[in-house]
Amino acid sequence: MKLFPRSFKQLCLIAVLICGSVCLPRFIVQPATAQSKRPMTFMDAQEIRNASAPAISPDGKWALYSLSVPNWKAAKRFNDLYLVSLDGGVASTRQMTFTKEKNEGNARWSRDGKFFVFASDREAPTASPAQNQLYLMRADGGEAQKITEAKDGVGAFAFSKDGKWLAFSAGKDDEQQIWGLPIAEIETAKPVQLTKHATPVTSWQFSPDSNRIYFLSPDSVDKDNKARIEQKFTVRIRNEDPPLAHLWALDLADRKESRLTSSADYSVSNVTVSKDAKWIGFSGSSKDRYQRTVTEAGIYADLYLLEVATGKIERLTDNKEIGESSLNFSPDSKWIAFSAADNFEYFRNGRVNIRPISGGQWKELGDGFDGDVSVGFWSEDGRTIYFNEGWRATSQLFALSVETGKVTPLTKENGVVAISQDEDTKKLVVSYADSTAPANYFIAPSLASVGNRAGWKQLTDANPQIKNIALGETEAIQWKSSDGKMVEGVLVKPVGYERGKRYPLIVQIHGGPAGADVLRFNPGYGSQTYAGAGYAVLCPNYRGSTNYGERHKMEIGGDYFRQGYDDIMTGVDHLIAMGLADGDKMGAMGWSAGGHWSNWILTHTDRFKAISTGAGTVNWVSMYAQSDVQRNREFYFGGKTPYEDFAKWWDFSPLKFIKNAKTPTLIHVVDGDPRVPRPQSEELHMALKKLGVPTEFMVYPGNTHGIPDPRNQLVKAVAEFNWFEKWIRGKQGWFEWKDLLKTLKDEKADEKKEEKKEPVAMPEQKG
């Protein structure tokens, strides 16, 4: 039985009868008592709906957003558009589009606010971003009007600042160009091809003065390479050498293109333009194809500043293996800033570097703050930079003084806060989530009062069904580790927790390791489902995690597992000493770095009854060459490669200690995982089989570091939960496909019941 109907349209039809207008279908949730609430399931996690960041109208009165709704039958997500008044908040929401198994999104307001444009695949034979066209719609209602007929679909699109053009990219990936529609004739005119470049346009943006479009394009296209793939010669070349990409300008007045960069030493990316349109910042990535992979490019790039009037290019940084953010301009175009590791030393805290745009000495800001400092958005006077950053088991908004470099926290929420400022209206858009609800969007009245959550106006309520689910109490807890340092983590107590009663414990270890578990909804790996089943869950922020200062993050460099392992185990001991955890009924699990630590736990203690390890390393020596990243691994092993210090890499490999393994272990990996490749899991599985340790091995299809599809995500979640039930609680059996197939069967039955319902006769709907 579903918690809410699948069809937004049906709910809206009913809502029209009730309230006389097209209201937001809020899955009308009746107040639930503690007794009537039910535990959370893994399917509930799959059903979570996500609202996109709202687009604010030019007059600052309205916001448009899309709601991503999962469809289990199709194993996809579909989106519709919603309009909400900033004054009225969530209660004023109207659904603007109604499409079944199609997508509407990326809404953009015209500069005068009279209409908006969005991308949709509503007329495509199958739902696909590659088949998006653009549609125009007015905020006061009416049918959406199709304004493009691009053969291969529309890509990125944007309005010029002067309100004269709507530009969009279209064409096959290797032929994409920029097209435009004049706003004065947008409903009747045919698109005009603006660029006729010899190679495809890969990314682009309007200049702030609307006189130009800046775009990136590769210097060449390997037609033979394309032809061989079309002829089924599909061998993949590792680190294939791509052509250099460079920056071009299209003058809209005469449609002439001009080349702005041409160096043979770098490839251009991350283009930013000053508000006065006189300066351009960009990153130049190494021409070395082994330093231009997706994962390595950032640390082998430097920043450049281009003066538009003269074409002069200044190299701003010259750092080896240190990545910088994009170049950022102050609102008055007098300052340039970027963030990079402190003193340009690998892996240290991020700092903001700033100097006058005209030249001079760089000044480093944020030295007194033991966390990462970055450039989010500026105050209008250029005296303050605002940024979001993780802080212990939360995320907050901070202010950085350009004059003094001092960092000041502006929010102190017991959850996850992320705040951005709308460029035109200066409205503050807040994304907020905590342990009781997934993320929703709000509007904060001002920066002066942004720390007062009571003053925020809620714009979205994406998951009201959560009010009917019983959740385990979630809190941040601290304990003393083996070296005397206080360590923190997130504890999720069992639903209906009784003080003094001991519960089975699952330790869920986050990935990274440069990451952190925070007080968000359903932290860890589905912790609330475990809480609903009577487990306590600990998500430790062990040494190597972010949010706790530079030393905490870097301390495992050269000594990867030792202290982090102690942090985790002392956290377990703390919960046992509290009388909360049953030390004889414990399991451990993790993915990526969490899988690394799970494998280390497997080979260094038999205190756990079961382990589920995903995408974990077992042999660091072989892992180094198999993975798509190397530099960060060198940091964790003292700055040397395994070819220079084989012994250290082997000494921290769980495989070296595999004969100690006794815990039943479930292994997961994605078949084509580039980050922690499948052979690592193969080595672990073979070793456990030969040693007689109970083990099962699940390989999921895909070429990503995480499981990409919802059905297999559910398989993994259910399988490891049953693995713990078997080995911790002694339940019979383990994993039955019929249980998952029944879930799918029940969902289909609910779909059919819904389709058979008598339709409600209603006035014609909009959109």
N, C-alpha and C positions, 0 to 999 in steps of 0.2 A: 504494500500500500504506500502511495506517495505522500509526502508531506504537503505538496502543493501541486496544482495542475501544471501540465507542461505548456499549455497554450496561453500566451500572454493575451492573444486576441480574444479568446473566450472570456477571460477574466475582465477585460476591458469592456466587452459588451454588457456583462452583468453590472459592471461599475457604472455604466452610463444610466442604466435603469435606477440605480441607487442614488447617484449624486447628480445626474442630469448633465454630466460632461464627461469627456474622456479623461479619466483619472489614472494615476499610476496604479497598476495592479500590484498591490502591496501584499498579496497572498494573505489576506486579512487574517491575522493571527489572534486568536482568543487568548486572554490572559491565562497563563498556565500556573497551576499550583505546583509546589515542590513534589507532591505525590503523583501528579499527573504527567510530569516530565519523564521522558524516556532517555536511555543512554545514547550516546553518539555512536554511529556506525562508520565504517570506512566508506560506504556509499554516500553518507552525508558529506564527507569531505570531497567526494567527486562532484557533488551537487552544488558546491559553493559558487555563487555568482559574483562577478567582478565588474565594478563600475570603472570606466575610464576617467582620466583627469578631465574635469569640466572645462569647456571652452567658454570664456566670458564674453558677453555681447559688448560692443563698443561703448554703449551707454552705461555699462556696469549694472544692468538690471536683471539680466537673464544668464543662465548657464545651460549649455548643451553637453550631454554626455551619452555614451553608449553603455549598455548593460550586456555583458557577456554571459550567456546562459548555456550551461552544458546540456547536451542532448545525448543520453546514454545509448539510445538506439543507433544513432549515427556515429557515435564515438567522436563527436566534434562539438565545438562551441559556436553559438550563433548570436548575433548582436542586433539590437534595435536601439533607436535613438529616443532620448527623453529630454524634455525641456523643464527647467525649474526656475522659479523666481527667487532671486537672492534675498528679497525681503520676506517672502512667504515661506521659504525653506521647503523641506521635503513634502509637507502637506499640499503644496501647490503644484506638484509634479504632474506633467502630462506626457503620455507616451505619444511620440510623433510618427513612428513608423511601425508597421505590423507585417512582418515577413516571416513565413514559416521555413525554417531550414535555409535561410539566407542571411547575409550580413550587411548591416548598415553601420558605418563608422567614420572616424576621422573628420567630424563635422567642423567646418570653418565658417566664421561669420564674414559677410561682406563688410567693407570698411564703413559703410553707412548704417549697418545693422538692419537693413530692410529684409535681408534674406540670408540663408546659409546654404552652403554646398557640402555634400557628403559623398563618400564613395560607397558603392553597393554592387553586389553580384546578383541582384534580384532577378535579372533577366537572363542570367547565364544558365546553361543546362545543368551544371553542377556548381555547388558552392566553392568558389575559388578566388583568392585575392588576385590571381593572374587575369581574371575576367571582370575586374571592377570597372564600372563606368561612373561618371559624375552626375549627380542629380541636384537640382535646385529646389528649395522649399522655403516657404515663408513662415515666420514664427506664429502668425495668427491663424495658420491652418491652410487647407487646400492640398491638392494632389502634388506629389513630388514630380518634377519635370526633368526628364533626361536631357542632358546638354552635351554629352559626348557619345561618339560611336567608334571609339578606337578599336581597331581590329584585334589587337592583342592585349586589350585592357589598358587601364590607366594606372600609373604608379603614384609618385608623390605629386602634390598639388598645393598651391599657395596663392593668396591675393597679394598684389603689390601694395605698398604702403600708401600710395596716392589714390588707390581705389580704381585705377583704370584697367588693370589686367587681372585675369585669373589664368595662371600658367599651370601646366601639368606635363609630366613626362609620359610617353607612350611608345610602344614598339616592343619587339622582342628584346630579350636581355642584351644581345650583342648588336642591337641596332637602335637602342632607345634614344629618342631626341626630345626636345622641349617644344611644346605647343602652347598656344595662347588663345584666350577668348576676350575680346574687348567688353568690359563691364556694361557699357552703354547699350550694347546689342547682345547681351549674354543669352537671352532667351531665343534669339532668332539667328544669330551669326554662326557660321561654320568655323571650327578652330583653324587657326593659322599656324603653320609650322615656323617656329622662331629660330631654331638651330638646324643647320644642315651640315653637321660635323662629319668628318670622315670616319670617326670612331664613335662608339656609343658614349652618351652622357651618363655618368654613374651617380652623381649627386649635384645639387644646385641650390641656389638661393637668390632672392632679390636683394639688391643693394638697398640700404635704408632710404636713399633718396629716390628710389624707383627708376633710376635711369639705366640700370644695368641688371643683368642676371649673371652671376658668377657660377661657373660649373667646372667639374672635374671630368677628365676624359683620358683614357689610356693613349699612349703614343702610337700604339699599333694593335691590330687584332690578328691573332694567328688563325687564319682561315683553314690552313691544313689541319690544325689540331681539331677545329670544329668538324671538319669533314671526316676525319678518321673516327670520331665519336659517332657521327651519324651513320657511318659504315660499320658500326658495331665493333670497332677496335677500342674496347673500353678499358684498357689497362690504365691504372692510376699511377701518376708519377709523384713520388713523395717530394714535397717542397718544390713543386713545379715552378719554373721561373716565369713570373707574370711581367708584362710590360710596365714601365714606369707610368704613373698617372700625373698629369700636370693641370695647372689652373688656367682657365680661360675666362674671358669676359665677352658677353653679348651686349652691345649697345642697342637699346630698344628703339631709339630714334631712327637709326638707319639699318638696323639688323646686321651690323657688321661684327664679326668675331675677331678677337685679338688674344694672342697668347701672352700670359703674364709670367709664367715660370718655364724654364727649359733645362734646368740643371740635370746632368747625367749622374749626379751623385745621390739623388734622393727621389722619392715618390711622394706626392703631396696628398695630405688628408687633413681632416679636422679644421676646416676653414671657418674663420669668424671675421666679421666686418664691424668697424667702429660705427657709432651712431651718426657721426658726421660724414660717413662714407669716404673718408680720406685715407684710411689705413685698413690693411688686411693682415690677419694673423693666420698662420698655418703650421702644421707639423710636416717635417720632411723625414720620411722613413728610409732606412738604409737600402741601398740598391742590392745588397747581398740577399739572395733569395732564401738563404737559411736564417736570416734575421727578419724576414718579412712575412712569416706565418702569422695567422690571426692571434695566436697566443704570445708571440715574442715581439711583434712589431712595436708595441708601445714602449718597450725598454730600449729599442734601438732607433729612436727618433729624436729629433731636436726641433726647437721652435724657431720660426722665422717671422719677420715683420716686413711687410711690403708697403711702400708709399705709393698710393694710386697715381698721383700727379706725375711722378718722375719714373716710376717703375723700379726704383732702387729697393733692393732686398738686403735686410740686415739679419745676420744669424744671431739669435739671442742666447742660445745655449749650445754647449759642446760637451755633452756628458756621455760616458760609455756605460751602458747597461742601467741607466736610470731613466725612468719614464716621467714625462710631465703631462699635466692636463692641457687642454686647449688654451690658447691665449684668450684672455678676457679683457674687455675694454670698459673703463669707467663711463658712466652716463654722459659726462661732459667731454669724453674722448681725450682727456688729458693724461690718463694713467693706463698702463698695461699691467696685467697680473696673471700669474699662473701658480699652480700648486705642484710641488715635487717633494721628494724625501728630504728631510732635514740635512742641510749641508751636502746634499746630493750623494748621500751614502745609502746604499741599497737597503731597503726594508725598514728604514727609520720612519718616525712619524712624519706625516705630510705637513708641509709649511707653505704659506703663501709668499711668493716673491713678487715685489712690486717696484716700479720705477716710472718716471715721467715718460710719456710716449716719445718725446723729442730726444731722449737720451739721458745718460747719467748712471749713477750707481744703483744697483739693485739693493733693496731692503727686504730682509726676511721677517715675516710677521707670524706671531703665534708661539714664540719660543717658550712661554710660561705655561702652555696648555699641554697636558700629557695625553694627547689624542691627535687625530688627523684634522688638519685645518685645510679648508678648500674654499673655492669661490662659487657661491650659489647665486646670489643676486646682490646688487649694490643699493645703498640709499641714494636718493636723488642728488644729494650734495657730494656724493663720492667719499664721504668720511667713514662709512661703515660698510663692511661686507658681511652678509648673512650666509650661514651654511647649516646643513643638517649633518648630524654625526651621532654614531652609536656611543652611548654612555652607560657602562655597566650593562645591566639587563634591560636597557631601554634605548630609545633614540630620541634626540631632542634638537631644537633649533638654537643656534648660537650666534652671537654677534662678535665680529672682529673689528677692532678699532684700527683704522689705517694709520692714524697718528702714533699710537702707542704700541700697537701689536697685541693689546690685551684682549682675551677672549672672555665673553660673558654669556652664561646660559640665559635664554629667554623663556624656555618652557621647562617644567619639571613634572611631566606626566608619567604615570605608572604604566607606560605602554610605548607604542611606536608612533612618533610624530615625524612627519615630513611636510615642510611648508615651502611653497613656491609663490612667486609674485607675478601676476599677469602683467605683461610688458606694457600694455596700453592703458588699462584702467587702474593699475597698481593694487588691484584687489589681492588679498592674501588667501590662497587656496591651501587648505589643510587636509592632508590625509592622516587619518588616525585609526589605530587598531589597538586593542588590548586583549587580555585573556578572556574577556566575555563576549567579544564580537569581532568578526572580520573587519577589514578596512572599509571606512566610509569617508566621504568628502564633506568638508565644512568650509564656511567663510569666516575668517577672523576679522574683527572690525578695524584693528590697527596693530602696528608693531608694538606700540606702547602697552597694549592690553592683550597681546597674543598669548601671554602666559595664563590668562584666565579662561579656562575651557567653558565656563558657564556662559561666556559672552559669544562663543562660536555659534553660527547658524548652520544647522545640519542641512545638507543638500541631497544626500542619498541615503537610502536604507535598503541596501542590496540583499540582505539576508535576514529578514524578520523571522523566518522559520526557526532560527537559532534560539529564540525565546522559549521554544517548546522542548528544548534539549537540556538534559541534566548535565552540567559540567563539573569537573573536579576543580576544587579551589587551587589557584595557581599563584605562586609567590616566588620571589627571589630569596635564596637562602645563602648563608656564608658558613664556611668551616675552615679550620686550620689544617694546612697541608703538612707534609713531612718536614719541610724546611722552615716551618713556622709562619709562612705567609698565609694570609686569609684569601681564600678562593671562593668564587661565587658560582651559582648555577640557578637554573629554574626548576622548581619542584612542582609537580602536578599531583595533588592528592587524589585518592580514590573518591568517586562519587559516594556521598554518604559517609565520609571519613569519620571515624570514632577515635578520639584521643585515647592513647594507651593500647590500641589494638594494632597488631603487627600485620603488614600486608606484603604480598609478593612485590618485588621491585624490578623494574626494567630500567636499565641505564641506556639512554639514547644519546649518542655521541655525534656532535655536529661535524660537518666537513670543513674544508679549508686547508690547513687548520686555522688560517687567518680569517675567522668568522666568529660569530657568537650567537647563542640562543638568547632570545629576548622575550619579554612579556607580551607576546602577540597571541592571537587566537590559535589554539591547537598547536602549540610549539612542538619541536622535535619531529618525530615521525609518527603522526597520528596519535599523540599522547592522550587526547581526550577519549579516544575509543578504548584505550587500555584502562584509563581511569574509570570509564563506565563499566568495565569488566572486573573491577576490583583490584587493579594494580596501582601502585604508586610509581611515578615516573620521575627520574632525575636526568636533567639535561645539563651536564657540567661545562662550564667555561674554563677549561683546563689551560695550562701554560701553552702558549702559542696562539690563543684566541685574541681577537681584537676587543676593543671597548674598555680595556683595563690598563691602558698605558703601554708605552714603548717596551719597557723591560719585560712585562708579562708576555707581550707578543713575540719578542725576539729571543727570549731566554732559551728556547729549544734549539736555536741555531748551533749546530755542532754537537748537540746532545739531544737528539730528536725525541725519543720516547720516554726517557727516564722520569723527568719531573712531571710531565703530563700524565703519565700512568699513575704516579703517586697522588696527583691532584684528584684523579677520578676515584681511586680506591679509598682515599681518606674521606671523600664525599660519601661513598657507600658506608664506610664505618660510622660516619656522623649520623646518618639516618638510622642505622642499627642502634647506636647508642641512645638516640632520641626515643627509641621504642616504636618507631614507625615502620621500619623495614624488617622483614623476616630474612635473616642472613642465610637461611637454608633454601630460599625460594627466590633466586635472582637470575636475571638474564641480561645480556648486553647486546647492543646493536648499533650500526652506523653505516654511513655511505661515504665513499671517497676517503677523506682523512679519517672520518668516523669508522670506515672499514679498516684503515690502517691500524687504528687503535684497537679495534675489535680483534684483529689478528694478533696483535701484541698481547692483549689480555688472554687470548686463547693459549698462547705459548708461555705465559708467565704466571698463571694461577688457575686452580681448578675450583674456585669458589662459586663460579656461575654454573647453573644447571643447563643453560642453553645459550647459543650465540647465533645471531644472524648478521652476516657480514656482506656488505655490498660494495662492489668496485674498490676493493681494498688491495693494497700492496702486500706481497709476501716476500719478495726478493728484490731489494732496492738495486742490486747490481744490474739485473736484467731489465728492471723497470726504467732505468735511466734512459736507455736507448729506445725502448718501446713507446714511451710517452711522447706527447706533442709539446711538453715543456721541460726545460732542463735548468734554467738559471735559478729559479726559486728552490729547486731541489739541491743545487750546489750550496746555496745559503744554509739550508738545514743540515748539511753535512760538512760544515766548516769551510766552505768556499772551494772545495776541490771536487773533481770528477772522480768516479769510481776507478778510472784508469790511473789516477794519481794516488789514490788512497783506498785500494780495494778492501783492506781490512775493516776500515770504519764503516763503509757501506754494508759490508756483510755482517758486521757486529750488530747493526740495528735492523737486520732483516729477520722477521718472524720465522722464516724458513730455517734459519740456523738453529732455532730452539724447538723445532717442530716435534721432536720426540717427547717434549713435555706436554703436548696437547692431549687432553682427555675429554673436553667438553663437546657434546653434540653440536655440530655447526652446519647451518644452512648458508649456502653461498649464492650470491646474485651478481650478475654482470650483464651489461648490454653488449651484444655481439661485436659491434664495431666501435666500442668506446675508444676515443683517441687519447683520453687523459690517463686512465688506468686500464690499459688494454686487457682483453680477455685472457691472455696467457698467464697473467698473475693469478687469476682465479683457478685456472687449470692446474697450475703448480700446487696450489693449496689443496684442491680437491683430490688430486692424485696422492699427495702425501697422506692425507687423512684416511683415504681408502686403504692404502698400504699399511697404515698403522692400526687399522681396525677401529678408528673413531667414527661414530655414527655421523653421516654427512649426506646432504643432498645438494644438488647443483642446478640452478635455474638460469638459463641463458635467454635474454630477451632480445627481440629483433630491434635493429636500429643502428645508428652511427653517432650517437650522442653520449655525453657523460652521464645523463640521467635517462630513465625510462620515458620515452616520448609519448606513448599513447595511454589513454585512461584505462582501457581494459587490462593491460599488463601492469599498470600501476596498482590496480585493484588486486590482481593476482599476487603481486609481491607483498602487499599489505596483509592480505588474508593468510597467505602461506606462512609468513614469519610469525603472525599472531598464533596460528595453530601449532607452529613449531614450539613456541613457548608454552602453550597450553599442554602440549604432550609431555615435554621434558620438565617443566616446572610444577605443573599441577597434576601430572600423571593421567591426563585424559587419554582415552583410547583413540587409536587412529591418528591421522595427521592431516593430510590434505586431500579433499575429495572434489573432483571436478564437478560433480553433480550439484554441489552447493553453489558454485559460481554460476553454473548454467541455470540453476533455479532463479538466481537473482536476475539474470537476463530475461528468463521466461516471465517472471512476475512483472518486470518493467514493460515488456511487450503487451502483456495482458492489460495493464493499466492504460497503455496507449490506446488499445482497441476500445476499451470501455469509454474512454474520453471521446473517441471519434464517433461512437454510436449515440452520444447524448444529443437530445433534441436541440437544434440551433435556436438561439434567441433572436427574434425579429428585431432589428435595430436600424436606426438611421444610418445612412452611408457614412463609412469611416474615412478618416483623412490619412494620407500618406500611403 
